[in-house]
Structures are given as C-alpha cells and as structure tokens.
C-alpha cells in the first residue's frame, strides 16, 4: 500500500511540473501568433558550429535558414511542413528538443526517474542512519558493569584482563 506521504510528494511534483510547463506553452503560442517565423526558428538550433538557437543566430547558415523559413511561410506552408523539411535536410540534431516518441522518449523520462530513484535511495540511507543504535559508552566500548556488545569488544576486554593479570604477576 502506498503511504499518504508518498502520494503527497508525487502530487507536489506533478503540480510543479504543470506549473512550469503551462507558462512556457502560453509564451510560445503568443510568440507564434505575432511572428510565425520566429515561433519556428526559436525551436531550432543552427546546424553549423555556432550551436545557437536559430532565431538569434547571426552566422551565414543561420541567416539563410531564417530566410528559408520566412519564404516557406509566405508560400503558405504550415509550421510542421517547414520544420519537417528542415529536419529532412539537416537531421534531427537541429531540433531544440527531441520529439517525445520512440527512443527519444527516454530523454524526457529518465531525468525524472533518476531523480525519483535518488530521492528514494537518500531517504532509505537517512532512515537507516537515524535508526542505527548508538554505542553505549565513549569510543564504542561498553560501560563498566555492562557486558561488551560485540565480539571485538569482548576480545578487547579479555586482552585487558589478561594484561592486568600479567602485570600483577610481574609486580609480585
């Protein structure tokens, strides 16, 4: 059975993800309505060595791609058609974010899974540390009058008793 604290944590994480995803989508759609070419170029990366977002790229390749996007939109092509033609020419490497399908889905899912696993491991380690019994005396040794707790402590107590008996034997 799932504990209520785990459900509350999952609900909080889902809420935070939704809170961050909605404003990004709203901004993107507002920018797309004002300038459809910028909406396309802001989601692509320049394929040359500069590696900048296409909408802010100033290299020759970036400028020619920006012109291509503008020309294709003037011809009446849709955003998906323009993006598909650029991807077919330059490859998926120009996409700012991989499509959430197939093998690329791992890029979207694994960071969250790894974070969740990390939190679970950290919680288990902390729970184990907090639940660990404390030693009875200083230095982990048993207090006087108490039996030692471990075999090592028992061996140490035996050796001390033997050393004291030998010292008493030398003094006689």
C-alpha positions in Angstrom: 0.0 0.0 0.0 1.3 3.5 -0.9 1.8 5.8 2.1 0.0 9.1 2.2 3.3 11.0 2.4 4.5 9.4 -0.9 1.2 10.4 -2.6 1.5 13.9 -1.3 5.1 14.1 -2.6 4.0 12.8 -6.1 1.2 15.3 -6.2 3.6 18.1 -5.3 6.0 17.1 -8.1 3.2 16.8 -10.6 1.9 20.2 -9.6 5.3 21.8 -10.0 5.8 20.2 -13.4 2.5 21.5 -14.6 3.2 25.0 -13.2 6.4 25.3 -15.1 5.0 23.7 -18.4 1.9 25.9 -18.8 3.7 29.3 -18.9 6.2 28.1 -21.4 3.5 26.8 -23.7 1.5 30.1 -23.3 4.5 32.2 -24.2 5.3 30.1 -27.2 1.8 30.3 -28.6 1.7 34.1 -28.1 5.0 34.5 -29.9 3.8 32.2 -32.7 0.7 34.4 -33.2 2.8 37.5 -33.5 5.6 36.1 -35.7 5.2 32.6 -37.0 8.7 32.5 -38.5 10.2 33.3 -35.0 8.0 30.6 -33.5 9.6 28.1 -35.8 13.2 29.4 -35.6 13.1 29.7 -31.8 12.6 25.9 -31.6 15.5 25.0 -33.9 19.3 25.1 -33.4 21.7 26.2 -36.1 23.5 23.2 -37.6 26.8 25.0 -38.0 29.5 25.1 -35.3 27.9 28.1 -33.5 25.2 25.9 -32.0 22.9 28.9 -31.2 19.1 29.0 -31.4 18.2 29.8 -35.0 16.1 32.9 -34.1 19.2 34.6 -32.6 21.9 33.2 -34.8 24.0 35.6 -36.9 26.1 33.3 -38.9 25.5 32.7 -42.7 23.9 29.3 -42.2 21.5 30.7 -39.6 20.5 33.7 -41.7 19.9 31.5 -44.8 17.7 29.1 -42.7 15.8 32.1 -41.3 15.2 33.3 -44.8 14.1 29.8 -45.9 11.6 29.7 -43.0 10.2 33.1 -43.9 9.9 32.2 -47.6 8.2 28.9 -47.0 5.7 30.5 -44.7 4.9 33.2 -47.4 4.3 30.3 -49.8 1.6 29.1 -47.4 3.3 26.1 -45.8 2.5 25.2 -42.2 4.9 25.2 -39.3 5.0 21.4 -39.3 5.8 21.2 -43.0 8.6 23.8 -42.7 10.1 22.1 -39.7 9.9 18.7 -41.4 11.7 20.0 -44.5 14.5 21.4 -42.4 14.8 18.2 -40.3 14.9 16.2 -43.5 17.7 18.4 -44.8 19.8 18.8 -41.6 18.7 15.9 -39.4 17.0 15.8 -36.0 20.1 17.5 -34.5 18.6 20.9 -35.3 15.5 20.3 -33.1 15.8 22.2 -29.9 14.1 19.4 -28.0 13.8 15.9 -29.2 10.3 14.6 -30.1 8.7 12.7 -27.2 8.4 9.4 -29.1 10.4 6.2 -29.5 13.9 6.2 -28.2 13.9 10.0 -27.7 11.2 9.5 -25.0 14.0 8.4 -22.7 15.5 11.9 -22.8 12.2 13.2 -21.4 11.5 10.5 -18.8 14.9 9.4 -17.5 15.9 12.6 -15.7 12.7 12.4 -13.6 13.1 8.7 -13.0 16.7 9.2 -11.9 15.7 12.0 -9.6 13.0 9.9 -8.0 15.4 7.0 -7.5 17.9 9.3 -6.0 15.3 10.6 -3.5 14.3 7.1 -2.6 17.9 6.0 -2.0 18.6 9.1 0.0 15.5 8.5 2.1 16.5 4.9 2.8 20.0 5.8 3.7 18.8 8.6 6.1 16.2 6.3 7.6 18.9 3.7 8.2 21.3 6.2 9.8 18.7 7.7 12.1 17.5 4.2 13.2 21.0 2.9 13.9 21.6 2.2 17.7 24.2 4.5 19.4 27.2 3.0 21.2 26.8 2.6 24.9 30.0 4.4 26.0 32.7 6.6 24.7 34.6 5.1 21.8 32.1 2.4 21.3 33.2 0.4 24.4 30.8 -1.0 26.9 30.3 0.9 30.2 31.7 -0.6 33.4 29.5 -3.3 34.7 28.0 -4.0 31.2 28.8 -6.9 29.0 30.5 -5.9 25.8 28.1 -5.9 22.8 30.4 -7.2 20.0 33.0 -9.9 19.6 35.7 -7.3 19.1 34.8 -5.5 22.3 34.7 -8.9 24.1 38.2 -9.7 22.7 39.5 -6.3 23.9 38.1 -6.8 27.4 39.7 -10.2 27.6 43.0 -8.9 26.5 42.9 -6.1 29.0 42.1 -8.5 31.8 44.9 -10.8 30.8 47.4 -7.8 30.6 46.4 -6.7 34.1 46.9 -10.2 35.4 50.3 -10.4 33.8 51.3 -7.0 35.2 50.2 -8.1 38.7 52.3 -11.3 38.3 55.4 -9.2 37.4 54.9 -7.0 40.4 54.9 -9.9 42.9 
